[in-house]
Amino acid sequence: MAKNRANKPQVDEIEPENDHGLPKKALFRVDEVACYFGVTERCVRLWIEHGHLRAEKIVGSVRVSRESILHCRFKISEN
């Protein structure tokens, strides 16, 4: 996967590995979640702060679970 200068994945670089278009792994960094939804990292952090996404802090890094991402995705698509 190619990376830009800041070593962050671009939206088109996250390769879909299943029917949800989300790589098969349990936890995602904030920048990966932002790429998936096509929003800024700040937006993802606000979603976490307001309870739209559940996240956990692992050794100082915020991680969002796959289940939380998919739940939020389906919640957004219903509106």
Backbone as XML, in Angstrom:
<?xml version="1.0"?>
<chain id="A" units="angstrom">
  <residue number="1" name="MET">
    <atom name="N" x="0.850" y="-1.171" z="0.000"/>
    <atom name="CA" x="0.000" y="0.000" z="0.000"/>
    <atom name="C" x="0.897" y="1.236" z="0.000"/>
  </residue>
  <residue number="2" name="ALA">
    <atom name="N" x="0.714" y="2.103" z="-0.995"/>
    <atom name="CA" x="1.504" y="3.329" z="-1.064"/>
    <atom name="C" x="1.049" y="4.302" z="0.013"/>
  </residue>
  <residue number="3" name="LYS">
    <atom name="N" x="1.977" y="5.098" z="0.475"/>
    <atom name="CA" x="1.664" y="6.069" z="1.523"/>
    <atom name="C" x="2.038" y="7.457" z="1.032"/>
  </residue>
  <residue number="4" name="ASN">
    <atom name="N" x="1.374" y="8.476" z="1.565"/>
    <atom name="CA" x="1.762" y="9.835" z="1.226"/>
    <atom name="C" x="2.868" y="10.295" z="2.161"/>
  </residue>
  <residue number="5" name="ARG">
    <atom name="N" x="3.236" y="11.563" z="2.088"/>
    <atom name="CA" x="4.352" y="12.069" z="2.886"/>
    <atom name="C" x="4.198" y="11.814" z="4.378"/>
  </residue>
  <residue number="6" name="ALA">
    <atom name="N" x="2.999" y="11.955" z="4.891"/>
    <atom name="CA" x="2.772" y="11.796" z="6.325"/>
    <atom name="C" x="2.568" y="10.331" z="6.704"/>
  </residue>
  <residue number="7" name="ASN">
    <atom name="N" x="2.810" y="9.420" z="5.769"/>
    <atom name="CA" x="2.642" y="7.985" z="5.998"/>
    <atom name="C" x="1.224" y="7.614" z="6.407"/>
  </residue>
  <residue number="8" name="LYS">
    <atom name="N" x="0.245" y="8.330" z="5.860"/>
    <atom name="CA" x="-1.153" y="8.033" z="6.153"/>
    <atom name="C" x="-1.801" y="7.470" z="4.899"/>
  </residue>
  <residue number="9" name="PRO">
    <atom name="N" x="-2.636" y="6.466" z="5.040"/>
    <atom name="CA" x="-3.275" y="5.876" z="3.861"/>
    <atom name="C" x="-4.251" y="6.857" z="3.229"/>
  </residue>
  <residue number="10" name="GLN">
    <atom name="N" x="-4.332" y="6.846" z="1.912"/>
    <atom name="CA" x="-5.308" y="7.646" z="1.194"/>
    <atom name="C" x="-6.595" y="6.832" z="1.081"/>
  </residue>
  <residue number="11" name="VAL">
    <atom name="N" x="-7.708" y="7.509" z="0.840"/>
    <atom name="CA" x="-9.011" y="6.843" z="0.784"/>
    <atom name="C" x="-8.990" y="5.698" z="-0.217"/>
  </residue>
  <residue number="12" name="ASP">
    <atom name="N" x="-8.422" y="5.915" z="-1.409"/>
    <atom name="CA" x="-8.440" y="4.878" z="-2.435"/>
    <atom name="C" x="-7.407" y="3.777" z="-2.184"/>
  </residue>
  <residue number="13" name="GLU">
    <atom name="N" x="-6.563" y="3.924" z="-1.167"/>
    <atom name="CA" x="-5.534" y="2.929" z="-0.889"/>
    <atom name="C" x="-5.997" y="1.837" z="0.067"/>
  </residue>
  <residue number="14" name="ILE">
    <atom name="N" x="-7.113" y="2.051" z="0.741"/>
    <atom name="CA" x="-7.629" y="1.008" z="1.624"/>
    <atom name="C" x="-8.383" y="0.017" z="0.759"/>
  </residue>
  <residue number="15" name="GLU">
    <atom name="N" x="-7.798" y="-1.152" z="0.590"/>
    <atom name="CA" x="-8.366" y="-2.136" z="-0.313"/>
    <atom name="C" x="-9.483" y="-2.911" z="0.373"/>
  </residue>
  <residue number="16" name="PRO">
    <atom name="N" x="-10.643" y="-2.998" z="-0.273"/>
    <atom name="CA" x="-11.725" y="-3.767" z="0.320"/>
    <atom name="C" x="-11.380" y="-5.254" z="0.331"/>
  </residue>
  <residue number="17" name="GLU">
    <atom name="N" x="-11.590" y="-5.879" z="1.469"/>
    <atom name="CA" x="-11.300" y="-7.305" z="1.587"/>
    <atom name="C" x="-12.556" y="-8.096" z="1.903"/>
  </residue>
  <residue number="18" name="ASN">
    <atom name="N" x="-13.698" y="-7.412" z="1.997"/>
    <atom name="CA" x="-14.962" y="-8.109" z="2.185"/>
    <atom name="C" x="-16.079" y="-7.219" z="1.680"/>
  </residue>
  <residue number="19" name="ASP">
    <atom name="N" x="-17.314" y="-7.604" z="1.906"/>
    <atom name="CA" x="-18.444" y="-6.864" z="1.360"/>
    <atom name="C" x="-18.650" y="-5.492" z="1.990"/>
  </residue>
  <residue number="20" name="HIS">
    <atom name="N" x="-17.961" y="-5.172" z="3.069"/>
    <atom name="CA" x="-18.112" y="-3.866" z="3.699"/>
    <atom name="C" x="-17.037" y="-2.890" z="3.240"/>
  </residue>
  <residue number="21" name="GLY">
    <atom name="N" x="-16.074" y="-3.327" z="2.462"/>
    <atom name="CA" x="-15.010" y="-2.451" z="1.999"/>
    <atom name="C" x="-14.030" y="-2.076" z="3.097"/>
  </residue>
  <residue number="22" name="LEU">
    <atom name="N" x="-13.997" y="-2.868" z="4.149"/>
    <atom name="CA" x="-13.151" y="-2.586" z="5.298"/>
    <atom name="C" x="-12.153" y="-3.725" z="5.471"/>
  </residue>
  <residue number="23" name="PRO">
    <atom name="N" x="-10.862" y="-3.418" z="5.584"/>
    <atom name="CA" x="-9.878" y="-4.494" z="5.775"/>
    <atom name="C" x="-10.231" y="-5.369" z="6.980"/>
  </residue>
  <residue number="24" name="LYS">
    <atom name="N" x="-9.828" y="-6.622" z="6.910"/>
    <atom name="CA" x="-10.139" y="-7.566" z="7.990"/>
    <atom name="C" x="-9.140" y="-7.431" z="9.127"/>
  </residue>
  <residue number="25" name="LYS">
    <atom name="N" x="-9.451" y="-6.553" z="10.051"/>
    <atom name="CA" x="-8.678" y="-6.439" z="11.279"/>
    <atom name="C" x="-9.601" y="-5.894" z="12.348"/>
  </residue>
  <residue number="26" name="ALA">
    <atom name="N" x="-9.245" y="-6.096" z="13.600"/>
    <atom name="CA" x="-10.144" y="-5.775" z="14.713"/>
    <atom name="C" x="-10.159" y="-4.297" z="15.084"/>
  </residue>
  <residue number="27" name="LEU">
    <atom name="N" x="-9.001" y="-3.645" z="15.045"/>
    <atom name="CA" x="-8.908" y="-2.253" z="15.495"/>
    <atom name="C" x="-8.280" y="-1.371" z="14.428"/>
  </residue>
  <residue number="28" name="PHE">
    <atom name="N" x="-8.754" y="-0.125" z="14.349"/>
    <atom name="CA" x="-8.287" y="0.821" z="13.348"/>
    <atom name="C" x="-7.832" y="2.113" z="13.996"/>
  </residue>
  <residue number="29" name="ARG">
    <atom name="N" x="-6.795" y="2.742" z="13.424"/>
    <atom name="CA" x="-6.355" y="4.051" z="13.869"/>
    <atom name="C" x="-7.368" y="5.101" z="13.415"/>
  </residue>
  <residue number="30" name="VAL">
    <atom name="N" x="-7.325" y="6.261" z="14.032"/>
    <atom name="CA" x="-8.246" y="7.348" z="13.695"/>
    <atom name="C" x="-8.099" y="7.747" z="12.226"/>
  </residue>
  <residue number="31" name="ASP">
    <atom name="N" x="-6.863" y="7.824" z="11.716"/>
    <atom name="CA" x="-6.672" y="8.216" z="10.311"/>
    <atom name="C" x="-7.249" y="7.185" z="9.350"/>
  </residue>
  <residue number="32" name="GLU">
    <atom name="N" x="-7.204" y="5.903" z="9.708"/>
    <atom name="CA" x="-7.790" y="4.866" z="8.862"/>
    <atom name="C" x="-9.318" y="4.986" z="8.827"/>
  </residue>
  <residue number="33" name="VAL">
    <atom name="N" x="-9.904" y="5.287" z="9.971"/>
    <atom name="CA" x="-11.359" y="5.471" z="10.049"/>
    <atom name="C" x="-11.760" y="6.692" z="9.224"/>
  </residue>
  <residue number="34" name="ALA">
    <atom name="N" x="-10.973" y="7.765" z="9.315"/>
    <atom name="CA" x="-11.252" y="8.969" z="8.542"/>
    <atom name="C" x="-11.211" y="8.676" z="7.038"/>
  </residue>
  <residue number="35" name="CYS">
    <atom name="N" x="-10.227" y="7.910" z="6.594"/>
    <atom name="CA" x="-10.143" y="7.527" z="5.179"/>
    <atom name="C" x="-11.352" y="6.699" z="4.761"/>
  </residue>
  <residue number="36" name="TYR">
    <atom name="N" x="-11.748" y="5.771" z="5.593"/>
    <atom name="CA" x="-12.890" y="4.905" z="5.282"/>
    <atom name="C" x="-14.163" y="5.718" z="5.076"/>
  </residue>
  <residue number="37" name="PHE">
    <atom name="N" x="-14.406" y="6.693" z="5.965"/>
    <atom name="CA" x="-15.620" y="7.503" z="5.874"/>
    <atom name="C" x="-15.457" y="8.723" z="4.963"/>
  </residue>
  <residue number="38" name="GLY">
    <atom name="N" x="-14.229" y="9.050" z="4.575"/>
    <atom name="CA" x="-14.004" y="10.217" z="3.727"/>
    <atom name="C" x="-14.171" y="11.532" z="4.476"/>
  </residue>
  <residue number="39" name="VAL">
    <atom name="N" x="-13.764" y="11.523" z="5.747"/>
    <atom name="CA" x="-13.859" y="12.719" z="6.587"/>
    <atom name="C" x="-12.495" y="12.999" z="7.205"/>
  </residue>
  <residue number="40" name="THR">
    <atom name="N" x="-12.401" y="14.079" z="7.958"/>
    <atom name="CA" x="-11.139" y="14.424" z="8.606"/>
    <atom name="C" x="-10.954" y="13.625" z="9.896"/>
  </residue>
  <residue number="41" name="GLU">
    <atom name="N" x="-9.718" y="13.574" z="10.358"/>
    <atom name="CA" x="-9.435" y="12.926" z="11.644"/>
    <atom name="C" x="-10.164" y="13.651" z="12.768"/>
  </residue>
  <residue number="42" name="ARG">
    <atom name="N" x="-10.245" y="14.968" z="12.663"/>
    <atom name="CA" x="-10.963" y="15.752" z="13.691"/>
    <atom name="C" x="-12.423" y="15.323" z="13.764"/>
  </residue>
  <residue number="43" name="CYS">
    <atom name="N" x="-13.033" y="15.094" z="12.616"/>
    <atom name="CA" x="-14.429" y="14.649" z="12.577"/>
    <atom name="C" x="-14.575" y="13.303" z="13.295"/>
  </residue>
  <residue number="44" name="VAL">
    <atom name="N" x="-13.660" y="12.381" z="13.035"/>
    <atom name="CA" x="-13.709" y="11.068" z="13.696"/>
    <atom name="C" x="-13.559" y="11.239" z="15.203"/>
  </residue>
  <residue number="45" name="ARG">
    <atom name="N" x="-12.650" y="12.093" z="15.627"/>
    <atom name="CA" x="-12.462" y="12.330" z="17.065"/>
    <atom name="C" x="-13.724" y="12.943" z="17.689"/>
  </residue>
  <residue number="46" name="LEU">
    <atom name="N" x="-14.418" y="13.801" z="16.959"/>
    <atom name="CA" x="-15.680" y="14.353" z="17.455"/>
    <atom name="C" x="-16.753" y="13.273" z="17.538"/>
  </residue>
  <residue number="47" name="TRP">
    <atom name="N" x="-16.800" y="12.377" z="16.556"/>
    <atom name="CA" x="-17.753" y="11.262" z="16.608"/>
    <atom name="C" x="-17.498" y="10.405" z="17.844"/>
  </residue>
  <residue number="48" name="ILE">
    <atom name="N" x="-16.225" y="10.189" z="18.159"/>
    <atom name="CA" x="-15.868" y="9.416" z="19.350"/>
    <atom name="C" x="-16.312" y="10.168" z="20.602"/>
  </residue>
  <residue number="49" name="GLU">
    <atom name="N" x="-15.993" y="11.459" z="20.644"/>
    <atom name="CA" x="-16.340" y="12.291" z="21.800"/>
    <atom name="C" x="-17.851" y="12.338" z="22.041"/>
  </residue>
  <residue number="50" name="HIS">
    <atom name="N" x="-18.630" y="12.346" z="20.955"/>
    <atom name="CA" x="-20.094" y="12.438" z="21.070"/>
    <atom name="C" x="-20.782" y="11.078" z="21.114"/>
  </residue>
  <residue number="51" name="GLY">
    <atom name="N" x="-19.992" y="10.006" z="21.124"/>
    <atom name="CA" x="-20.557" y="8.673" z="21.291"/>
    <atom name="C" x="-21.043" y="7.985" z="20.025"/>
  </residue>
  <residue number="52" name="HIS">
    <atom name="N" x="-20.742" y="8.540" z="18.859"/>
    <atom name="CA" x="-21.156" y="7.902" z="17.609"/>
    <atom name="C" x="-20.260" y="6.719" z="17.258"/>
  </residue>
  <residue number="53" name="LEU">
    <atom name="N" x="-19.024" y="6.778" z="17.708"/>
    <atom name="CA" x="-18.068" y="5.674" z="17.549"/>
    <atom name="C" x="-17.496" y="5.336" z="18.909"/>
  </residue>
  <residue number="54" name="ARG">
    <atom name="N" x="-17.318" y="4.049" z="19.163"/>
    <atom name="CA" x="-16.653" y="3.634" z="20.402"/>
    <atom name="C" x="-15.181" y="3.435" z="20.105"/>
  </residue>
  <residue number="55" name="ALA">
    <atom name="N" x="-14.356" y="3.910" z="21.009"/>
    <atom name="CA" x="-12.908" y="3.784" z="20.825"/>
    <atom name="C" x="-12.275" y="3.422" z="22.154"/>
  </residue>
  <residue number="56" name="GLU">
    <atom name="N" x="-11.059" y="2.921" z="22.068"/>
    <atom name="CA" x="-10.291" y="2.618" z="23.262"/>
    <atom name="C" x="-8.882" y="3.151" z="23.087"/>
  </residue>
  <residue number="57" name="LYS">
    <atom name="N" x="-8.249" y="3.447" z="24.180"/>
    <atom name="CA" x="-6.884" y="3.942" z="24.148"/>
    <atom name="C" x="-5.950" y="2.783" z="24.485"/>
  </residue>
  <residue number="58" name="ILE">
    <atom name="N" x="-5.042" y="2.500" z="23.584"/>
    <atom name="CA" x="-4.077" y="1.431" z="23.780"/>
    <atom name="C" x="-2.689" y="2.049" z="23.739"/>
  </residue>
  <residue number="59" name="VAL">
    <atom name="N" x="-2.034" y="2.064" z="24.886"/>
    <atom name="CA" x="-0.698" y="2.642" z="25.035"/>
    <atom name="C" x="-0.637" y="4.035" z="24.391"/>
  </residue>
  <residue number="60" name="GLY">
    <atom name="N" x="-1.607" y="4.866" z="24.718"/>
    <atom name="CA" x="-1.623" y="6.244" z="24.252"/>
    <atom name="C" x="-2.200" y="6.469" z="22.866"/>
  </residue>
  <residue number="61" name="SER">
    <atom name="N" x="-2.525" y="5.393" z="22.139"/>
    <atom name="CA" x="-3.091" y="5.522" z="20.795"/>
    <atom name="C" x="-4.573" y="5.179" z="20.816"/>
  </residue>
  <residue number="62" name="VAL">
    <atom name="N" x="-5.368" y="5.993" z="20.157"/>
    <atom name="CA" x="-6.806" y="5.742" z="20.077"/>
    <atom name="C" x="-7.062" y="4.741" z="18.961"/>
  </residue>
  <residue number="63" name="ARG">
    <atom name="N" x="-7.837" y="3.713" z="19.262"/>
    <atom name="CA" x="-8.207" y="2.685" z="18.285"/>
    <atom name="C" x="-9.719" y="2.526" z="18.286"/>
  </residue>
  <residue number="64" name="VAL">
    <atom name="N" x="-10.273" y="2.346" z="17.100"/>
    <atom name="CA" x="-11.714" y="2.170" z="16.928"/>
    <atom name="C" x="-11.949" y="0.742" z="16.460"/>
  </residue>
  <residue number="65" name="SER">
    <atom name="N" x="-12.915" y="0.071" z="17.069"/>
    <atom name="CA" x="-13.181" y="-1.323" z="16.713"/>
    <atom name="C" x="-13.909" y="-1.424" z="15.377"/>
  </residue>
  <residue number="66" name="ARG">
    <atom name="N" x="-13.705" y="-2.517" z="14.706"/>
    <atom name="CA" x="-14.366" y="-2.808" z="13.435"/>
    <atom name="C" x="-15.880" y="-2.773" z="13.605"/>
  </residue>
  <residue number="67" name="GLU">
    <atom name="N" x="-16.370" y="-3.367" z="14.688"/>
    <atom name="CA" x="-17.807" y="-3.416" z="14.945"/>
    <atom name="C" x="-18.391" y="-2.019" z="15.072"/>
  </residue>
  <residue number="68" name="SER">
    <atom name="N" x="-17.666" y="-1.133" z="15.750"/>
    <atom name="CA" x="-18.127" y="0.239" z="15.926"/>
    <atom name="C" x="-18.184" y="0.972" z="14.589"/>
  </residue>
  <residue number="69" name="ILE">
    <atom name="N" x="-17.200" y="0.746" z="13.735"/>
    <atom name="CA" x="-17.173" y="1.373" z="12.408"/>
    <atom name="C" x="-18.365" y="0.907" z="11.588"/>
  </residue>
  <residue number="70" name="LEU">
    <atom name="N" x="-18.592" y="-0.397" z="11.560"/>
    <atom name="CA" x="-19.702" y="-0.936" z="10.771"/>
    <atom name="C" x="-21.047" y="-0.473" z="11.321"/>
  </residue>
  <residue number="71" name="HIS">
    <atom name="N" x="-21.174" y="-0.433" z="12.631"/>
    <atom name="CA" x="-22.415" y="0.048" z="13.252"/>
    <atom name="C" x="-22.670" y="1.496" z="12.843"/>
  </residue>
  <residue number="72" name="CYS">
    <atom name="N" x="-21.652" y="2.325" z="12.899"/>
    <atom name="CA" x="-21.775" y="3.738" z="12.535"/>
    <atom name="C" x="-22.100" y="3.864" z="11.045"/>
  </residue>
  <residue number="73" name="ARG">
    <atom name="N" x="-21.480" y="3.042" z="10.233"/>
    <atom name="CA" x="-21.722" y="3.082" z="8.791"/>
    <atom name="C" x="-23.179" y="2.797" z="8.481"/>
  </residue>
  <residue number="74" name="PHE">
    <atom name="N" x="-23.734" y="1.762" z="9.102"/>
    <atom name="CA" x="-25.124" y="1.416" z="8.836"/>
    <atom name="C" x="-26.068" y="2.451" z="9.407"/>
  </residue>
  <residue number="75" name="LYS">
    <atom name="N" x="-25.695" y="3.056" z="10.511"/>
    <atom name="CA" x="-26.498" y="4.117" z="11.134"/>
    <atom name="C" x="-26.557" y="5.336" z="10.205"/>
  </residue>
  <residue number="76" name="ILE">
    <atom name="N" x="-25.425" y="5.696" z="9.604"/>
    <atom name="CA" x="-25.358" y="6.833" z="8.679"/>
    <atom name="C" x="-26.160" y="6.538" z="7.419"/>
  </residue>
  <residue number="77" name="SER">
    <atom name="N" x="-26.045" y="5.318" z="6.890"/>
    <atom name="CA" x="-26.732" y="4.990" z="5.642"/>
    <atom name="C" x="-28.250" y="4.941" z="5.808"/>
  </residue>
  <residue number="78" name="GLU">
    <atom name="N" x="-28.739" y="4.764" z="7.029"/>
    <atom name="CA" x="-30.177" y="4.746" z="7.268"/>
    <atom name="C" x="-30.779" y="6.144" z="7.170"/>
  </residue>
  <residue number="79" name="ASN">
    <atom name="N" x="-29.972" y="7.180" z="7.441"/>
    <atom name="CA" x="-30.483" y="8.568" z="7.427"/>
    <atom name="C" x="-30.577" y="9.141" z="6.064"/>
  </residue>
</chain>
